Amino acid sequence: MAMSTKFDGDAIRASAGNIGKIMDDMSAFEALKPQWPNAGKFKLAVWLERVVDDRRNGIVAHAEHLKIAFAEIEEKLNAIANDFENADGENAEKIKNSLAELEGLIIGEVNDFDTDTENEQHNHTTDPGAANDAHDGDGYNDNMNDEVTT
């Protein structure tokens, strides 16, 4: 029994547009970014700042990661729809390569976002008694099990 495949480029483009719009409204996450605790300069307060900051940055990062992924998916689906409309052997290979490239693009952009966040976020009291990144005042890559020295 032979199977046939139907292709609807307009439907793929419409789906791509819908996926691309999912994270258009980032206002809740933008409003969350500047909020940081100022609990005081004693061990429990500094530890609490780090925990709150870590959780806040985690929420914002997850939203940004989704936005990145959905934007890449939208772009690739549109490219695939265009390639399918002119499908021959060469374009079939382009479609296969587009799908293979998608994961690498998303991972690369997510890693770039995380690096930028790590370099730019300084939202809680730095713990000067510690000599590593886990106490640098950004709450992004902190090890919550490390002892607070302040």
Salt bridges, closest charged atoms under 4 A:
ASP10 OD1 - ARG13 NH1 3.54
GLU30 OE2 - LYS33 NZ 3.21
ASP53 OD1 - ARG56 NH2 2.31
ASP54 OD2 - ARG55 NH1 2.56
GLU64 OE2 - LYS33 NZ 3.57
ASP83 OD1 - LYS94 NZ 3.76
GLU85 OE1 - ARG13 NH2 3.00
GLU101 OE1 - LYS76 NZ 2.36
ASP114 OD1 - HIS65 NE2 2.81
ASP127 OD2 - HIS135 ND1 3.26
ASP142 OD2 - ARG50 NE 3.39
ASP142 OD2 - HIS124 NE2 3.55
ASP146 OD2 - HIS135 NE2 3.74
GLU147 OE2 - LYS43 NZ 3.30
